[in-house]
Amino acid sequence: MRKRLGLIGGVVTAVYLLGLAALVWGRTYTLMIMPLNEVGDFLAGAFGPVAFLWLILGFLQQGDELRQGTEALKLQAEELRNSVEQQSIMASAATQQINAQQQALQLQLEETERTFRANFVFGGGPSVSSNRGLGFYAETSIEIGVARSVAYAVEIAIDPPFGGVSEGKFAIIDLNRSVSIPVKFLTLPETSGTVSILYDGADGKRREENFVYTTFNGHPWVKIKRAV
């Protein structure tokens, strides 16, 4: 567009100047005797159309440049938008990767925790019961072992106490060594409570596990299960 406007302006200007030269040819002597103000009026009138022409051409060229600048800005905006979308996709992918890594790490930590956490199991020992005129009398025991790992410095707390037992302390419970807590019932009411076990795992970390116990009326044994 710029080259076309320059070519059009040059051609029109050349034609105009040729016409002007043909018009004033043979009359140039009059310029020598004209007053200066009239010479100025002549030159202004003669070259005014040329100046007006180039003013219009300059306006058209400026408009074309503005249009091209606007198109360039639109292209830059589109490229910027595409770049932002690509960055968003990359950021989303990076976030998903980080989340996946965090989940994998969490699973590893949980697996490690399960490895060192003692899996306590409970059983009941032989029971002896009789009635000696003072109410029902039963004597049994609670066997505590582990199905995995090992537990050191074990502290057992029973709340509320049952069978005359409220706590117990043991140095170690492992796959080859279980412990026994003797329980003596003078009566067998139906009740329930909690059993808390504090211990050091194989990794030396102090842990706590909680269970729920239930006694049944007329039965000399205790049911213990993990608290939900």
C-alpha positions as CSV (number, residue, x, y, z in Angstrom):
1,M,0.0,0.0,0.0
2,R,2.8,2.4,0.9
3,K,4.6,1.8,-2.4
4,R,1.4,2.2,-4.4
5,L,0.6,5.5,-2.7
6,G,4.1,6.8,-3.3
7,L,3.9,5.8,-7.0
8,I,0.5,7.4,-7.4
9,G,1.7,10.6,-5.7
10,G,4.8,10.7,-7.8
11,V,2.9,10.2,-11.1
12,V,0.2,12.8,-10.2
13,T,2.8,15.3,-9.0
14,A,4.8,14.9,-12.2
15,V,1.8,15.3,-14.4
16,Y,0.7,18.3,-12.5
17,L,4.1,19.9,-12.6
18,L,4.3,19.2,-16.4
19,G,0.9,20.9,-16.8
20,L,1.9,23.8,-14.7
21,A,5.1,24.2,-16.6
22,A,3.2,24.2,-19.9
23,L,0.8,26.7,-18.5
24,V,3.5,29.2,-17.4
25,W,5.8,28.5,-20.3
26,G,6.6,31.8,-22.0
27,R,5.2,33.8,-19.1
28,T,8.1,33.5,-16.7
29,Y,9.2,37.0,-17.4
30,T,6.2,38.3,-15.7
31,L,7.5,36.8,-12.4
32,M,10.4,39.2,-12.6
33,I,8.2,42.3,-12.6
34,M,5.5,41.0,-10.1
35,P,5.6,42.2,-6.5
36,L,6.9,39.7,-4.0
37,N,3.5,39.3,-2.4
38,E,2.0,38.4,-5.8
39,V,4.8,35.9,-6.4
40,G,4.0,34.3,-3.1
41,D,0.4,34.1,-3.9
42,F,1.3,32.5,-7.3
43,L,3.5,29.9,-5.7
44,A,1.0,29.1,-3.0
45,G,-1.7,28.6,-5.6
46,A,0.5,26.7,-7.9
47,F,1.9,24.2,-5.3
48,G,-1.1,24.1,-3.0
49,P,-2.8,21.2,-4.9
50,V,0.4,19.3,-4.7
51,A,0.7,19.8,-1.0
52,F,-2.9,18.9,-0.5
53,L,-2.4,15.8,-2.6
54,W,0.5,14.6,-0.5
55,L,-1.4,15.5,2.7
56,I,-4.2,13.1,1.6
57,L,-1.7,10.5,0.6
58,G,0.1,10.8,3.9
59,F,-3.3,10.4,5.7
60,L,-4.1,7.3,3.7
61,Q,-0.7,5.9,4.4
62,Q,-1.0,6.6,8.1
63,G,-4.3,4.9,8.2
64,D,-2.8,1.9,6.5
65,E,0.0,1.8,9.0
66,L,-2.4,2.0,11.8
67,R,-4.4,-0.8,10.3
68,Q,-1.2,-2.9,10.0
69,G,-0.3,-2.0,13.6
70,T,-3.7,-3.1,14.8
71,E,-3.4,-6.4,12.9
72,A,0.1,-6.9,14.4
73,L,-1.3,-6.2,17.9
74,K,-4.1,-8.7,17.3
75,L,-1.5,-11.3,16.2
76,Q,0.6,-10.6,19.3
77,A,-2.5,-10.9,21.5
78,E,-3.4,-14.2,19.9
79,E,0.2,-15.5,20.3
80,L,0.1,-14.3,23.9
81,R,-3.2,-16.1,24.5
82,N,-1.9,-19.3,23.0
83,S,1.2,-19.0,25.1
84,V,-0.9,-18.5,28.2
85,E,-2.9,-21.6,27.3
86,Q,0.2,-23.6,26.8
87,Q,1.6,-22.4,30.1
88,S,-1.7,-23.3,31.8
89,I,-1.6,-26.8,30.3
90,M,2.0,-27.2,31.4
91,A,1.2,-25.9,34.9
92,S,-1.8,-28.3,35.1
93,A,0.4,-31.2,34.0
94,A,3.1,-30.2,36.6
95,T,0.4,-30.0,39.3
96,Q,-0.9,-33.4,38.4
97,Q,2.6,-34.8,38.5
98,I,3.2,-33.2,41.9
99,N,-0.1,-34.6,43.2
100,A,0.8,-38.1,41.8
101,Q,4.2,-37.9,43.5
102,Q,2.6,-36.8,46.8
103,Q,0.1,-39.6,46.6
104,A,2.9,-42.1,45.9
105,L,4.9,-40.7,48.8
106,Q,1.9,-40.9,51.1
107,L,1.4,-44.5,50.1
108,Q,5.0,-45.2,50.8
109,L,4.7,-43.6,54.2
110,E,1.6,-45.5,55.0
111,E,3.2,-48.7,53.9
112,T,6.2,-48.0,56.1
113,E,3.9,-47.1,59.0
114,R,2.0,-50.4,58.6
115,T,5.4,-52.3,58.5
116,F,6.4,-50.9,61.9
117,R,3.0,-50.8,63.5
118,A,2.2,-53.9,65.7
119,N,-0.9,-55.7,64.7
120,F,-2.3,-56.7,68.1
121,V,-4.5,-59.8,68.4
122,F,-6.4,-60.8,71.4
123,G,-7.5,-64.2,72.8
124,G,-8.8,-65.7,76.0
125,G,-7.2,-68.2,78.2
126,P,-8.8,-71.1,80.0
127,S,-11.5,-70.1,82.5
128,V,-12.6,-71.5,85.8
129,S,-15.9,-70.6,87.3
130,S,-17.9,-71.6,90.4
131,N,-20.6,-70.5,92.8
132,R,-19.4,-70.3,96.5
133,G,-22.5,-68.8,97.9
134,L,-21.1,-65.3,97.4
135,G,-22.4,-64.9,93.9
136,F,-21.0,-66.1,90.6
137,Y,-17.2,-66.3,90.5
138,A,-15.1,-66.6,87.3
139,E,-11.4,-66.5,86.6
140,T,-9.8,-66.3,83.1
141,S,-7.2,-64.3,81.2
142,I,-6.7,-62.1,78.2
143,E,-4.0,-63.1,75.8
144,I,-2.3,-60.3,73.8
145,G,0.0,-61.0,70.9
146,V,1.1,-59.4,67.6
147,A,0.5,-60.7,64.1
148,R,3.2,-58.4,62.7
149,S,6.4,-56.5,63.8
150,V,7.2,-56.1,67.5
151,A,6.1,-53.9,70.4
152,Y,8.4,-52.6,73.1
153,A,7.7,-50.9,76.4
154,V,4.0,-51.8,76.2
155,E,1.6,-49.9,78.5
156,I,-2.0,-51.1,78.5
157,A,-4.8,-48.9,80.1
158,I,-8.4,-50.2,80.6
159,D,-11.2,-47.7,81.2
160,P,-13.3,-48.5,83.0
161,P,-11.5,-51.4,84.6
162,F,-13.0,-54.9,84.5
163,G,-12.3,-58.0,86.5
164,G,-10.0,-56.1,88.8
165,V,-7.7,-55.0,86.0
166,S,-7.0,-51.4,85.0
167,E,-3.6,-51.5,83.5
168,G,-0.6,-53.6,82.5
169,K,3.0,-53.1,81.5
170,F,5.2,-55.4,79.5
171,A,8.7,-55.1,78.1
172,I,8.1,-56.7,74.7
173,I,5.5,-58.5,72.7
174,D,6.5,-60.1,69.4
175,L,5.6,-63.0,67.1
176,N,7.1,-65.5,69.6
177,R,6.1,-63.8,72.8
178,S,2.6,-63.0,73.8
179,V,1.4,-61.8,77.2
180,S,-1.4,-62.7,79.5
181,I,-3.5,-60.5,81.8
182,P,-5.4,-62.5,84.5
183,V,-9.0,-61.4,85.0
184,K,-11.2,-62.3,87.9
185,F,-14.9,-61.7,87.9
186,L,-17.0,-61.7,91.1
187,T,-20.0,-60.9,89.0
188,L,-20.4,-60.8,85.3
189,P,-22.3,-57.6,84.3
190,E,-22.6,-56.6,80.7
191,T,-20.5,-53.6,80.1
192,S,-18.1,-52.0,77.6
193,G,-15.1,-49.6,77.6
194,T,-11.8,-48.9,75.9
195,V,-8.4,-50.5,75.9
196,S,-5.5,-48.2,75.0
197,I,-2.1,-49.6,74.2
198,L,1.0,-47.4,74.1
199,Y,4.2,-49.0,72.7
200,D,7.5,-48.4,70.8
201,G,7.6,-49.8,67.4
202,A,10.5,-51.5,65.7
203,D,11.6,-48.0,64.4
204,G,11.6,-46.6,67.9
205,K,8.5,-44.4,67.3
206,R,6.0,-44.2,70.2
207,R,2.5,-45.2,69.0
208,E,-0.9,-45.6,70.5
209,E,-3.7,-47.9,69.4
210,N,-7.2,-48.0,70.8
211,F,-9.7,-50.9,71.1
212,V,-13.1,-51.4,72.5
213,Y,-13.9,-54.2,75.0
214,T,-17.3,-55.8,75.8
215,T,-18.2,-58.2,78.6
216,F,-21.4,-60.2,78.5
217,N,-23.7,-61.1,81.3
218,G,-23.2,-64.8,82.3
219,H,-20.2,-65.4,80.1
220,P,-16.6,-65.4,81.6
221,W,-14.8,-63.9,78.7
222,V,-14.1,-60.5,77.1
223,K,-14.5,-59.5,73.5
224,I,-12.0,-56.9,72.3
225,K,-12.0,-55.3,68.8
226,R,-10.2,-52.3,67.2
227,A,-11.9,-48.9,67.7
228,V,-13.5,-47.5,64.6
